[in-house]
Amino acid sequence: MDNINTDKAREEVDKIVQKLEQERDELLLKAHLLKADAKDEWVKVEQQYNHFKSQADKIGKEAKASSGDIYAAAKLLGEEVVRSFERIRKSI
């Protein structure tokens, strides 16, 4: 009788180990994919950030008449960069 209980316990433990291994593998894959997605997002954000910085530099250099338009565009772009940084932070 002890062998039967031991065998059954061993089978149950083996099933748990298999389930945990599968879950672990799936989570590792998802984590890897999230990192890749975050890297892709980072590349886009870097481009937006660089564009934002160039727009910000223009605000001080342009004539007052057009600086309002540049400011509005730079502000919108800056807000988008902030949202992108937040998305990246949440995904990692």
PDB file of N, CA, C and O in Angstrom:
ATOM      1  N   MET A   1       0.817  -1.193   0.000  1.00  0.00           N
ATOM      2  CA  MET A   1       0.000   0.000   0.000  1.00  0.00           C
ATOM      3  C   MET A   1       0.855   1.249   0.000  1.00  0.00           C
ATOM      4  O   MET A   1       0.516   2.247  -0.636  1.00  0.00           O
ATOM      5  N   ASP A   2       1.960   1.191   0.712  1.00  0.00           N
ATOM      6  CA  ASP A   2       2.845   2.351   0.747  1.00  0.00           C
ATOM      7  C   ASP A   2       3.420   2.646  -0.623  1.00  0.00           C
ATOM      8  O   ASP A   2       3.599   3.812  -0.974  1.00  0.00           O
ATOM      9  N   ASN A   3       3.714   1.619  -1.405  1.00  0.00           N
ATOM     10  CA  ASN A   3       4.233   1.818  -2.755  1.00  0.00           C
ATOM     11  C   ASN A   3       3.206   2.509  -3.638  1.00  0.00           C
ATOM     12  O   ASN A   3       3.560   3.347  -4.468  1.00  0.00           O
ATOM     13  N   ILE A   4       1.945   2.165  -3.465  1.00  0.00           N
ATOM     14  CA  ILE A   4       0.890   2.778  -4.262  1.00  0.00           C
ATOM     15  C   ILE A   4       0.789   4.263  -3.923  1.00  0.00           C
ATOM     16  O   ILE A   4       0.705   5.094  -4.827  1.00  0.00           O
ATOM     17  N   ASN A   5       0.797   4.601  -2.664  1.00  0.00           N
ATOM     18  CA  ASN A   5       0.733   5.996  -2.253  1.00  0.00           C
ATOM     19  C   ASN A   5       1.971   6.763  -2.693  1.00  0.00           C
ATOM     20  O   ASN A   5       1.891   7.918  -3.111  1.00  0.00           O
ATOM     21  N   THR A   6       3.102   6.109  -2.591  1.00  0.00           N
ATOM     22  CA  THR A   6       4.348   6.737  -3.010  1.00  0.00           C
ATOM     23  C   THR A   6       4.348   6.963  -4.518  1.00  0.00           C
ATOM     24  O   THR A   6       4.752   8.024  -4.995  1.00  0.00           O
ATOM     25  N   ASP A   7       3.893   5.964  -5.260  1.00  0.00           N
ATOM     26  CA  ASP A   7       3.830   6.091  -6.719  1.00  0.00           C
ATOM     27  C   ASP A   7       2.860   7.203  -7.119  1.00  0.00           C
ATOM     28  O   ASP A   7       3.140   8.000  -8.015  1.00  0.00           O
ATOM     29  N   LYS A   8       1.718   7.237  -6.436  1.00  0.00           N
ATOM     30  CA  LYS A   8       0.726   8.260  -6.746  1.00  0.00           C
ATOM     31  C   LYS A   8       1.262   9.655  -6.404  1.00  0.00           C
ATOM     32  O   LYS A   8       1.079  10.606  -7.164  1.00  0.00           O
ATOM     33  N   ALA A   9       1.909   9.755  -5.276  1.00  0.00           N
ATOM     34  CA  ALA A   9       2.493  11.039  -4.878  1.00  0.00           C
ATOM     35  C   ALA A   9       3.560  11.469  -5.886  1.00  0.00           C
ATOM     36  O   ALA A   9       3.650  12.642  -6.250  1.00  0.00           O
ATOM     37  N   ARG A  10       4.345  10.523  -6.319  1.00  0.00           N
ATOM     38  CA  ARG A  10       5.404  10.817  -7.303  1.00  0.00           C
ATOM     39  C   ARG A  10       4.788  11.304  -8.616  1.00  0.00           C
ATOM     40  O   ARG A  10       5.281  12.258  -9.217  1.00  0.00           O
ATOM     41  N   GLU A  11       3.714  10.650  -9.059  1.00  0.00           N
ATOM     42  CA  GLU A  11       3.028  11.066 -10.291  1.00  0.00           C
ATOM     43  C   GLU A  11       2.484  12.482 -10.154  1.00  0.00           C
ATOM     44  O   GLU A  11       2.603  13.290 -11.075  1.00  0.00           O
ATOM     45  N   GLU A  12       1.888  12.778  -9.008  1.00  0.00           N
ATOM     46  CA  GLU A  12       1.337  14.113  -8.779  1.00  0.00           C
ATOM     47  C   GLU A  12       2.439  15.172  -8.779  1.00  0.00           C
ATOM     48  O   GLU A  12       2.275  16.251  -9.349  1.00  0.00           O
ATOM     49  N   VAL A  13       3.545  14.858  -8.141  1.00  0.00           N
ATOM     50  CA  VAL A  13       4.675  15.794  -8.109  1.00  0.00           C
ATOM     51  C   VAL A  13       5.230  15.992  -9.510  1.00  0.00           C
ATOM     52  O   VAL A  13       5.570  17.113  -9.890  1.00  0.00           O
ATOM     53  N   ASP A  14       5.323  14.926 -10.274  1.00  0.00           N
ATOM     54  CA  ASP A  14       5.806  15.027 -11.659  1.00  0.00           C
ATOM     55  C   ASP A  14       4.884  15.918 -12.494  1.00  0.00           C
ATOM     56  O   ASP A  14       5.354  16.718 -13.303  1.00  0.00           O
ATOM     57  N   LYS A  15       3.573  15.778 -12.295  1.00  0.00           N
ATOM     58  CA  LYS A  15       2.620  16.621 -13.020  1.00  0.00           C
ATOM     59  C   LYS A  15       2.798  18.088 -12.644  1.00  0.00           C
ATOM     60  O   LYS A  15       2.749  18.972 -13.499  1.00  0.00           O
ATOM     61  N   ILE A  16       3.002  18.330 -11.364  1.00  0.00           N
ATOM     62  CA  ILE A  16       3.211  19.713 -10.911  1.00  0.00           C
ATOM     63  C   ILE A  16       4.489  20.285 -11.511  1.00  0.00           C
ATOM     64  O   ILE A  16       4.515  21.432 -11.958  1.00  0.00           O
ATOM     65  N   VAL A  17       5.536  19.489 -11.516  1.00  0.00           N
ATOM     66  CA  VAL A  17       6.811  19.938 -12.097  1.00  0.00           C
ATOM     67  C   VAL A  17       6.638  20.261 -13.573  1.00  0.00           C
ATOM     68  O   VAL A  17       7.129  21.286 -14.045  1.00  0.00           O
ATOM     69  N   GLN A  18       5.944  19.396 -14.307  1.00  0.00           N
ATOM     70  CA  GLN A  18       5.712  19.643 -15.732  1.00  0.00           C
ATOM     71  C   GLN A  18       4.919  20.928 -15.947  1.00  0.00           C
ATOM     72  O   GLN A  18       5.234  21.727 -16.828  1.00  0.00           O
ATOM     73  N   LYS A  19       3.891  21.114 -15.133  1.00  0.00           N
ATOM     74  CA  LYS A  19       3.071  22.320 -15.255  1.00  0.00           C
ATOM     75  C   LYS A  19       3.898  23.572 -14.950  1.00  0.00           C
ATOM     76  O   LYS A  19       3.803  24.579 -15.650  1.00  0.00           O
ATOM     77  N   LEU A  20       4.695  23.490 -13.912  1.00  0.00           N
ATOM     78  CA  LEU A  20       5.539  24.642 -13.556  1.00  0.00           C
ATOM     79  C   LEU A  20       6.579  24.938 -14.633  1.00  0.00           C
ATOM     80  O   LEU A  20       6.840  26.101 -14.940  1.00  0.00           O
ATOM     81  N   GLU A  21       7.163  23.907 -15.198  1.00  0.00           N
ATOM     82  CA  GLU A  21       8.135  24.101 -16.276  1.00  0.00           C
ATOM     83  C   GLU A  21       7.490  24.762 -17.491  1.00  0.00           C
ATOM     84  O   GLU A  21       8.072  25.656 -18.105  1.00  0.00           O
ATOM     85  N   GLN A  22       6.282  24.313 -17.831  1.00  0.00           N
ATOM     86  CA  GLN A  22       5.577  24.900 -18.967  1.00  0.00           C
ATOM     87  C   GLN A  22       5.270  26.372 -18.691  1.00  0.00           C
ATOM     88  O   GLN A  22       5.493  27.225 -19.551  1.00  0.00           O
ATOM     89  N   GLU A  23       4.766  26.666 -17.510  1.00  0.00           N
ATOM     90  CA  GLU A  23       4.443  28.042 -17.138  1.00  0.00           C
ATOM     91  C   GLU A  23       5.699  28.914 -17.152  1.00  0.00           C
ATOM     92  O   GLU A  23       5.679  30.044 -17.640  1.00  0.00           O
ATOM     93  N   ARG A  24       6.777  28.378 -16.614  1.00  0.00           N
ATOM     94  CA  ARG A  24       8.052  29.102 -16.587  1.00  0.00           C
ATOM     95  C   ARG A  24       8.519  29.426 -18.004  1.00  0.00           C
ATOM     96  O   ARG A  24       8.908  30.558 -18.293  1.00  0.00           O
ATOM     97  N   ASP A  25       8.477  28.428 -18.881  1.00  0.00           N
ATOM     98  CA  ASP A  25       8.905  28.632 -20.268  1.00  0.00           C
ATOM     99  C   ASP A  25       8.052  29.697 -20.963  1.00  0.00           C
ATOM    100  O   ASP A  25       8.570  30.542 -21.693  1.00  0.00           O
ATOM    101  N   GLU A  26       6.746  29.643 -20.728  1.00  0.00           N
ATOM    102  CA  GLU A  26       5.852  30.629 -21.342  1.00  0.00           C
ATOM    103  C   GLU A  26       6.149  32.039 -20.823  1.00  0.00           C
ATOM    104  O   GLU A  26       6.160  33.001 -21.591  1.00  0.00           O
ATOM    105  N   LEU A  27       6.386  32.150 -19.526  1.00  0.00           N
ATOM    106  CA  LEU A  27       6.694  33.461 -18.952  1.00  0.00           C
ATOM    107  C   LEU A  27       8.033  34.002 -19.454  1.00  0.00           C
ATOM    108  O   LEU A  27       8.170  35.197 -19.714  1.00  0.00           O
ATOM    109  N   LEU A  28       9.011  33.118 -19.585  1.00  0.00           N
ATOM    110  CA  LEU A  28      10.299  33.548 -20.127  1.00  0.00           C
ATOM    111  C   LEU A  28      10.151  34.072 -21.552  1.00  0.00           C
ATOM    112  O   LEU A  28      10.753  35.083 -21.914  1.00  0.00           O
ATOM    113  N   LEU A  29       9.351  33.383 -22.353  1.00  0.00           N
ATOM    114  CA  LEU A  29       9.118  33.816 -23.725  1.00  0.00           C
ATOM    115  C   LEU A  29       8.417  35.169 -23.744  1.00  0.00           C
ATOM    116  O   LEU A  29       8.806  36.065 -24.493  1.00  0.00           O
ATOM    117  N   LYS A  30       7.380  35.317 -22.916  1.00  0.00           N
ATOM    118  CA  LYS A  30       6.661  36.589 -22.856  1.00  0.00           C
ATOM    119  C   LYS A  30       7.567  37.719 -22.397  1.00  0.00           C
ATOM    120  O   LYS A  30       7.503  38.828 -22.928  1.00  0.00           O
ATOM    121  N   ALA A  31       8.411  37.439 -21.408  1.00  0.00           N
ATOM    122  CA  ALA A  31       9.335  38.465 -20.918  1.00  0.00           C
ATOM    123  C   ALA A  31      10.295  38.879 -22.030  1.00  0.00           C
ATOM    124  O   ALA A  31      10.596  40.061 -22.191  1.00  0.00           O
ATOM    125  N   HIS A  32      10.766  37.910 -22.785  1.00  0.00           N
ATOM    126  CA  HIS A  32      11.674  38.218 -23.898  1.00  0.00           C
ATOM    127  C   HIS A  32      10.963  39.070 -24.946  1.00  0.00           C
ATOM    128  O   HIS A  32      11.527  40.043 -25.448  1.00  0.00           O
ATOM    129  N   LEU A  33       9.731  38.705 -25.272  1.00  0.00           N
ATOM    130  CA  LEU A  33       8.970  39.464 -26.260  1.00  0.00           C
ATOM    131  C   LEU A  33       8.670  40.872 -25.765  1.00  0.00           C
ATOM    132  O   LEU A  33       8.704  41.823 -26.546  1.00  0.00           O
ATOM    133  N   LEU A  34       8.377  41.015 -24.479  1.00  0.00           N
ATOM    134  CA  LEU A  34       8.136  42.342 -23.921  1.00  0.00           C
ATOM    135  C   LEU A  34       9.374  43.211 -24.026  1.00  0.00           C
ATOM    136  O   LEU A  34       9.287  44.399 -24.338  1.00  0.00           O
ATOM    137  N   LYS A  35      10.524  42.616 -23.764  1.00  0.00           N
ATOM    138  CA  LYS A  35      11.770  43.367 -23.881  1.00  0.00           C
ATOM    139  C   LYS A  35      11.967  43.838 -25.322  1.00  0.00           C
ATOM    140  O   LYS A  35      12.379  44.973 -25.558  1.00  0.00           O
ATOM    141  N   ALA A  36      11.673  42.966 -26.276  1.00  0.00           N
ATOM    142  CA  ALA A  36      11.811  43.328 -27.686  1.00  0.00           C
ATOM    143  C   ALA A  36      10.843  44.451 -28.044  1.00  0.00           C
ATOM    144  O   ALA A  36      11.209  45.393 -28.747  1.00  0.00           O
ATOM    145  N   ASP A  37       9.606  44.348 -27.559  1.00  0.00           N
ATOM    146  CA  ASP A  37       8.628  45.405 -27.814  1.00  0.00           C
ATOM    147  C   ASP A  37       9.078  46.718 -27.197  1.00  0.00           C
ATOM    148  O   ASP A  37       8.941  47.777 -27.810  1.00  0.00           O
ATOM    149  N   ALA A  38       9.614  46.650 -25.986  1.00  0.00           N
ATOM    150  CA  ALA A  38      10.090  47.864 -25.321  1.00  0.00           C
ATOM    151  C   ALA A  38      11.249  48.484 -26.096  1.00  0.00           C
ATOM    152  O   ALA A  38      11.349  49.707 -26.188  1.00  0.00           O
ATOM    153  N   LYS A  39      12.112  47.661 -26.645  1.00  0.00           N
ATOM    154  CA  LYS A  39      13.229  48.181 -27.441  1.00  0.00           C
ATOM    155  C   LYS A  39      12.717  48.874 -28.703  1.00  0.00           C
ATOM    156  O   LYS A  39      13.205  49.942 -29.071  1.00  0.00           O
ATOM    157  N   ASP A  40      11.733  48.261 -29.362  1.00  0.00           N
ATOM    158  CA  ASP A  40      11.148  48.878 -30.556  1.00  0.00           C
ATOM    159  C   ASP A  40      10.512  50.222 -30.203  1.00  0.00           C
ATOM    160  O   ASP A  40      10.670  51.211 -30.919  1.00  0.00           O
ATOM    161  N   GLU A  41       9.798  50.234 -29.094  1.00  0.00           N
ATOM    162  CA  GLU A  41       9.166  51.481 -28.639  1.00  0.00           C
ATOM    163  C   GLU A  41      10.224  52.522 -28.311  1.00  0.00           C
ATOM    164  O   GLU A  41      10.042  53.708 -28.588  1.00  0.00           O
ATOM    165  N   TRP A  42      11.328  52.081 -27.722  1.00  0.00           N
ATOM    166  CA  TRP A  42      12.400  53.005 -27.359  1.00  0.00           C
ATOM    167  C   TRP A  42      12.984  53.689 -28.597  1.00  0.00           C
ATOM    168  O   TRP A  42      13.255  54.890 -28.576  1.00  0.00           O
ATOM    169  N   VAL A  43      13.173  52.939 -29.649  1.00  0.00           N
ATOM    170  CA  VAL A  43      13.717  53.515 -30.884  1.00  0.00           C
ATOM    171  C   VAL A  43      12.787  54.620 -31.390  1.00  0.00           C
ATOM    172  O   VAL A  43      13.246  55.691 -31.787  1.00  0.00           O
ATOM    173  N   LYS A  44      11.489  54.356 -31.374  1.00  0.00           N
ATOM    174  CA  LYS A  44      10.520  55.365 -31.817  1.00  0.00           C
ATOM    175  C   LYS A  44      10.552  56.588 -30.912  1.00  0.00           C
ATOM    176  O   LYS A  44      10.508  57.724 -31.385  1.00  0.00           O
ATOM    177  N   VAL A  45      10.627  56.347 -29.617  1.00  0.00           N
ATOM    178  CA  VAL A  45      10.632  57.459 -28.664  1.00  0.00           C
ATOM    179  C   VAL A  45      11.901  58.296 -28.817  1.00  0.00           C
ATOM    180  O   VAL A  45      11.852  59.522 -28.718  1.00  0.00           O
ATOM    181  N   GLU A  46      13.011  57.652 -29.055  1.00  0.00           N
ATOM    182  CA  GLU A  46      14.264  58.389 -29.258  1.00  0.00           C
ATOM    183  C   GLU A  46      14.140  59.347 -30.445  1.00  0.00           C
ATOM    184  O   GLU A  46      14.594  60.489 -30.377  1.00  0.00           O
ATOM    185  N   GLN A  47      13.531  58.880 -31.520  1.00  0.00           N
ATOM    186  CA  GLN A  47      13.338  59.739 -32.683  1.00  0.00           C
ATOM    187  C   GLN A  47      12.430  60.910 -32.333  1.00  0.00           C
ATOM    188  O   GLN A  47      12.707  62.050 -32.704  1.00  0.00           O
ATOM    189  N   GLN A  48      11.340  60.623 -31.613  1.00  0.00           N
ATOM    190  CA  GLN A  48      10.428  61.688 -31.205  1.00  0.00           C
ATOM    191  C   GLN A  48      11.132  62.663 -30.270  1.00  0.00           C
ATOM    192  O   GLN A  48      10.958  63.876 -30.389  1.00  0.00           O
ATOM    193  N   TYR A  49      11.917  62.146 -29.353  1.00  0.00           N
ATOM    194  CA  TYR A  49      12.634  62.991 -28.404  1.00  0.00           C
ATOM    195  C   TYR A  49      13.617  63.919 -29.123  1.00  0.00           C
ATOM    196  O   TYR A  49      13.692  65.111 -28.824  1.00  0.00           O
ATOM    197  N   ASN A  50      14.353  63.370 -30.053  1.00  0.00           N
ATOM    198  CA  ASN A  50      15.303  64.186 -30.807  1.00  0.00           C
ATOM    199  C   ASN A  50      14.581  65.271 -31.609  1.00  0.00           C
ATOM    200  O   ASN A  50      15.048  66.407 -31.691  1.00  0.00           O
ATOM    201  N   HIS A  51      13.450  64.913 -32.192  1.00  0.00           N
ATOM    202  CA  HIS A  51      12.655  65.893 -32.925  1.00  0.00           C
ATOM    203  C   HIS A  51      12.134  66.969 -31.966  1.00  0.00           C
ATOM    204  O   HIS A  51      12.151  68.159 -32.279  1.00  0.00           O
ATOM    205  N   PHE A  52      11.678  66.528 -30.807  1.00  0.00           N
ATOM    206  CA  PHE A  52      11.207  67.476 -29.790  1.00  0.00           C
ATOM    207  C   PHE A  52      12.311  68.451 -29.394  1.00  0.00           C
ATOM    208  O   PHE A  52      12.075  69.656 -29.301  1.00  0.00           O
ATOM    209  N   LYS A  53      13.509  67.933 -29.163  1.00  0.00           N
ATOM    210  CA  LYS A  53      14.612  68.812 -28.777  1.00  0.00           C
ATOM    211  C   LYS A  53      14.916  69.832 -29.867  1.00  0.00           C
ATOM    212  O   LYS A  53      15.179  70.996 -29.566  1.00  0.00           O
ATOM    213  N   SER A  54      14.883  69.415 -31.122  1.00  0.00           N
ATOM    214  CA  SER A  54      15.157  70.361 -32.208  1.00  0.00           C
ATOM    215  C   SER A  54      14.063  71.420 -32.286  1.00  0.00           C
ATOM    216  O   SER A  54      14.342  72.585 -32.571  1.00  0.00           O
ATOM    217  N   GLN A  55      12.807  71.016 -32.032  1.00  0.00           N
ATOM    218  CA  GLN A  55      11.710  71.986 -32.012  1.00  0.00           C
ATOM    219  C   GLN A  55      11.866  72.954 -30.838  1.00  0.00           C
ATOM    220  O   GLN A  55      11.615  74.152 -30.970  1.00  0.00           O
ATOM    221  N   ALA A  56      12.278  72.426 -29.705  1.00  0.00           N
ATOM    222  CA  ALA A  56      12.466  73.268 -28.525  1.00  0.00           C
ATOM    223  C   ALA A  56      13.569  74.291 -28.768  1.00  0.00           C
ATOM    224  O   ALA A  56      13.463  75.434 -28.323  1.00  0.00           O
ATOM    225  N   ASP A  57      14.612  73.895 -29.461  1.00  0.00           N
ATOM    226  CA  ASP A  57      15.699  74.835 -29.783  1.00  0.00           C
ATOM    227  C   ASP A  57      15.206  75.945 -30.703  1.00  0.00           C
ATOM    228  O   ASP A  57      15.644  77.089 -30.586  1.00  0.00           O
ATOM    229  N   LYS A  58      14.295  75.614 -31.621  1.00  0.00           N
ATOM    230  CA  LYS A  58      13.786  76.603 -32.567  1.00  0.00           C
ATOM    231  C   LYS A  58      12.932  77.669 -31.894  1.00  0.00           C
ATOM    232  O   LYS A  58      12.875  78.806 -32.361  1.00  0.00           O
ATOM    233  N   ILE A  59      12.267  77.307 -30.798  1.00  0.00           N
ATOM    234  CA  ILE A  59      11.359  78.257 -30.151  1.00  0.00           C
ATOM    235  C   ILE A  59      12.086  79.536 -29.776  1.00  0.00           C
ATOM    236  O   ILE A  59      11.556  80.630 -29.969  1.00  0.00           O
ATOM    237  N   GLY A  60      13.261  79.413 -29.258  1.00  0.00           N
ATOM    238  CA  GLY A  60      14.023  80.591 -28.861  1.00  0.00           C
ATOM    239  C   GLY A  60      14.614  81.345 -30.036  1.00  0.00           C
ATOM    240  O   GLY A  60      14.925  82.529 -29.907  1.00  0.00           O
ATOM    241  N   LYS A  61      14.778  80.699 -31.172  1.00  0.00           N
ATOM    242  CA  LYS A  61      15.453  81.298 -32.313  1.00  0.00           C
ATOM    243  C   LYS A  61      14.500  81.918 -33.325  1.00  0.00           C
ATOM    244  O   LYS A  61      14.889  82.829 -34.057  1.00  0.00           O
ATOM    245  N   GLU A  62      13.270  81.447 -33.382  1.00  0.00           N
ATOM    246  CA  GLU A  62      12.322  81.905 -34.388  1.00  0.00           C
ATOM    247  C   GLU A  62      11.697  83.241 -33.982  1.00  0.00           C
ATOM    248  O   GLU A  62      11.741  83.648 -32.821  1.00  0.00           O
ATOM    249  N   ALA A  63      11.126  83.892 -34.958  1.00  0.00           N
ATOM    250  CA  ALA A  63      10.421  85.150 -34.693  1.00  0.00           C
ATOM    251  C   ALA A  63       9.210  84.884 -33.828  1.00  0.00           C
ATOM    252  O   ALA A  63       8.679  83.773 -33.823  1.00  0.00           O
ATOM    253  N   LYS A  64       8.767  85.899 -33.090  1.00  0.00           N
ATOM    254  CA  LYS A  64       7.651  85.732 -32.172  1.00  0.00           C
ATOM    255  C   LYS A  64       6.378  85.287 -32.877  1.00  0.00           C
ATOM    256  O   LYS A  64       5.599  84.536 -32.289  1.00  0.00           O
ATOM    257  N   ALA A  65       6.142  85.701 -34.070  1.00  0.00           N
ATOM    258  CA  ALA A  65       4.915  85.365 -34.785  1.00  0.00           C
ATOM    259  C   ALA A  65       4.784  83.857 -34.978  1.00  0.00           C
ATOM    260  O   ALA A  65       3.695  83.305 -34.824  1.00  0.00           O
ATOM    261  N   SER A  66       5.851  83.208 -35.303  1.00  0.00           N
ATOM    262  CA  SER A  66       5.763  81.777 -35.572  1.00  0.00           C
ATOM    263  C   SER A  66       6.124  80.933 -34.358  1.00  0.00           C
ATOM    264  O   SER A  66       5.897  79.723 -34.365  1.00  0.00           O
ATOM    265  N   SER A  67       6.675  81.534 -33.329  1.00  0.00           N
ATOM    266  CA  SER A  67       7.100  80.726 -32.186  1.00  0.00           C
ATOM    267  C   SER A  67       5.918  80.126 -31.440  1.00  0.00           C
ATOM    268  O   SER A  67       6.070  79.088 -30.796  1.00  0.00           O
ATOM    269  N   GLY A  68       4.752  80.745 -31.507  1.00  0.00           N
ATOM    270  CA  GLY A  68       3.570  80.163 -30.867  1.00  0.00           C
ATOM    271  C   GLY A  68       3.186  78.849 -31.498  1.00  0.00           C
ATOM    272  O   GLY A  68       2.848  77.895 -30.799  1.00  0.00           O
ATOM    273  N   ASP A  69       3.236  78.789 -32.839  1.00  0.00           N
ATOM    274  CA  ASP A  69       2.926  77.544 -33.533  1.00  0.00           C
ATOM    275  C   ASP A  69       3.967  76.468 -33.217  1.00  0.00           C
ATOM    276  O   ASP A  69       3.632  75.305 -32.995  1.00  0.00           O
ATOM    277  N   ILE A  70       5.201  76.872 -33.203  1.00  0.00           N
ATOM    278  CA  ILE A  70       6.268  75.920 -32.901  1.00  0.00           C
ATOM    279  C   ILE A  70       6.131  75.426 -31.463  1.00  0.00           C
ATOM    280  O   ILE A  70       6.314  74.241 -31.182  1.00  0.00           O
ATOM    281  N   TYR A  71       5.805  76.349 -30.553  1.00  0.00           N
ATOM    282  CA  TYR A  71       5.607  75.965 -29.154  1.00  0.00           C
ATOM    283  C   TYR A  71       4.477  74.945 -29.017  1.00  0.00           C
ATOM    284  O   TYR A  71       4.623  73.942 -28.319  1.00  0.00           O
ATOM    285  N   ALA A  72       3.358  75.202 -29.682  1.00  0.00           N
ATOM    286  CA  ALA A  72       2.220  74.286 -29.601  1.00  0.00           C
ATOM    287  C   ALA A  72       2.599  72.905 -30.141  1.00  0.00           C
ATOM    288  O   ALA A  72       2.257  71.885 -29.544  1.00  0.00           O
ATOM    289  N   ALA A  73       3.299  72.879 -31.263  1.00  0.00           N
ATOM    290  CA  ALA A  73       3.718  71.599 -31.839  1.00  0.00           C
ATOM    291  C   ALA A  73       4.716  70.894 -30.929  1.00  0.00           C
ATOM    292  O   ALA A  73       4.634  69.681 -30.733  1.00  0.00           O
ATOM    293  N   ALA A  74       5.653  71.650 -30.377  1.00  0.00           N
ATOM    294  CA  ALA A  74       6.650  71.061 -29.481  1.00  0.00           C
ATOM    295  C   ALA A  74       5.990  70.531 -28.218  1.00  0.00           C
ATOM    296  O   ALA A  74       6.370  69.474 -27.715  1.00  0.00           O
ATOM    297  N   LYS A  75       5.016  71.251 -27.707  1.00  0.00           N
ATOM    298  CA  LYS A  75       4.316  70.803 -26.498  1.00  0.00           C
ATOM    299  C   LYS A  75       3.590  69.487 -26.754  1.00  0.00           C
ATOM    300  O   LYS A  75       3.669  68.566 -25.941  1.00  0.00           O
ATOM    301  N   LEU A  76       2.881  69.394 -27.885  1.00  0.00           N
ATOM    302  CA  LEU A  76       2.189  68.149 -28.218  1.00  0.00           C
ATOM    303  C   LEU A  76       3.169  66.989 -28.371  1.00  0.00           C
ATOM    304  O   LEU A  76       2.925  65.885 -27.885  1.00  0.00           O
ATOM    305  N   LEU A  77       4.269  67.255 -29.048  1.00  0.00           N
ATOM    306  CA  LEU A  77       5.271  66.219 -29.247  1.00  0.00           C
ATOM    307  C   LEU A  77       5.889  65.812 -27.909  1.00  0.00           C
ATOM    308  O   LEU A  77       6.116  64.627 -27.666  1.00  0.00           O
ATOM    309  N   GLY A  78       6.157  66.782 -27.050  1.00  0.00           N
ATOM    310  CA  GLY A  78       6.697  66.477 -25.731  1.00  0.00           C
ATOM    311  C   GLY A  78       5.754  65.617 -24.920  1.00  0.00           C
ATOM    312  O   GLY A  78       6.190  64.692 -24.235  1.00  0.00           O
ATOM    313  N   GLU A  79       4.463  65.912 -24.988  1.00  0.00           N
ATOM    314  CA  GLU A  79       3.472  65.114 -24.275  1.00  0.00           C
ATOM    315  C   GLU A  79       3.434  63.677 -24.806  1.00  0.00           C
ATOM    316  O   GLU A  79       3.273  62.728 -24.039  1.00  0.00           O
ATOM    317  N   GLU A  80       3.584  63.529 -26.119  1.00  0.00           N
ATOM    318  CA  GLU A  80       3.609  62.187 -26.711  1.00  0.00           C
ATOM    319  C   GLU A  80       4.844  61.424 -26.241  1.00  0.00           C
ATOM    320  O   GLU A  80       4.758  60.229 -25.961  1.00  0.00           O
ATOM    321  N   VAL A  81       5.976  62.088 -26.150  1.00  0.00           N
ATOM    322  CA  VAL A  81       7.200  61.441 -25.669  1.00  0.00           C
ATOM    323  C   VAL A  81       7.000  60.975 -24.227  1.00  0.00           C
ATOM    324  O   VAL A  81       7.389  59.861 -23.874  1.00  0.00           O
ATOM    325  N   VAL A  82       6.397  61.818 -23.398  1.00  0.00           N
ATOM    326  CA  VAL A  82       6.134  61.445 -22.006  1.00  0.00           C
ATOM    327  C   VAL A  82       5.236  60.211 -21.950  1.00  0.00           C
ATOM    328  O   VAL A  82       5.509  59.290 -21.180  1.00  0.00           O
ATOM    329  N   ARG A  83       4.170  60.177 -22.752  1.00  0.00           N
ATOM    330  CA  ARG A  83       3.280  59.009 -22.776  1.00  0.00           C
ATOM    331  C   ARG A  83       4.025  57.756 -23.249  1.00  0.00           C
ATOM    332  O   ARG A  83       3.799  56.659 -22.737  1.00  0.00           O
ATOM    333  N   SER A  84       4.901  57.929 -24.217  1.00  0.00           N
ATOM    334  CA  SER A  84       5.675  56.787 -24.707  1.00  0.00           C
ATOM    335  C   SER A  84       6.607  56.261 -23.629  1.00  0.00           C
ATOM    336  O   SER A  84       6.734  55.049 -23.457  1.00  0.00           O
ATOM    337  N   PHE A  85       7.262  57.160 -22.898  1.00  0.00           N
ATOM    338  CA  PHE A  85       8.110  56.731 -21.793  1.00  0.00           C
ATOM    339  C   PHE A  85       7.292  55.975 -20.748  1.00  0.00           C
ATOM    340  O   PHE A  85       7.766  54.980 -20.199  1.00  0.00           O
ATOM    341  N   GLU A  86       6.090  56.426 -20.469  1.00  0.00           N
ATOM    342  CA  GLU A  86       5.234  55.749 -19.501  1.00  0.00           C
ATOM    343  C   GLU A  86       4.851  54.351 -19.983  1.00  0.00           C
ATOM    344  O   GLU A  86       4.825  53.409 -19.192  1.00  0.00           O
ATOM    345  N   ARG A  87       4.551  54.211 -21.292  1.00  0.00           N
ATOM    346  CA  ARG A  87       4.222  52.890 -21.839  1.00  0.00           C
ATOM    347  C   ARG A  87       5.404  51.945 -21.703  1.00  0.00           C
ATOM    348  O   ARG A  87       5.248  50.776 -21.351  1.00  0.00           O
ATOM    349  N   ILE A  88       6.593  52.474 -21.987  1.00  0.00           N
ATOM    350  CA  ILE A  88       7.802  51.629 -21.874  1.00  0.00           C
ATOM    351  C   ILE A  88       8.008  51.219 -20.427  1.00  0.00           C
ATOM    352  O   ILE A  88       8.293  50.055 -20.143  1.00  0.00           O
ATOM    353  N   ARG A  89       7.867  52.166 -19.515  1.00  0.00           N
ATOM    354  CA  ARG A  89       8.070  51.874 -18.097  1.00  0.00           C
ATOM    355  C   ARG A  89       7.095  50.796 -17.629  1.00  0.00           C
ATOM    356  O   ARG A  89       7.477  49.915 -16.860  1.00  0.00           O
ATOM    357  N   LYS A  90       5.859  50.853 -18.075  1.00  0.00           N
ATOM    358  CA  LYS A  90       4.857  49.862 -17.671  1.00  0.00           C
ATOM    359  C   LYS A  90       5.127  48.491 -18.284  1.00  0.00           C
ATOM    360  O   LYS A  90       4.755  47.466 -17.712  1.00  0.00           O
ATOM    361  N   SER A  91       5.773  48.476 -19.448  1.00  0.00           N
ATOM    362  CA  SER A  91       5.977  47.193 -20.133  1.00  0.00           C
ATOM    363  C   SER A  91       7.215  46.455 -19.655  1.00  0.00           C
ATOM    364  O   SER A  91       7.407  45.285 -19.987  1.00  0.00           O
ATOM    365  N   ILE A  92       8.051  47.123 -18.884  1.00  0.00           N
ATOM    366  CA  ILE A  92       9.255  46.426 -18.401  1.00  0.00           C
ATOM    367  C   ILE A  92       9.248  46.233 -16.911  1.00  0.00           C
ATOM    368  O   ILE A  92      10.189  45.665 -16.358  1.00  0.00           O
TER     369      ILE A  92
END
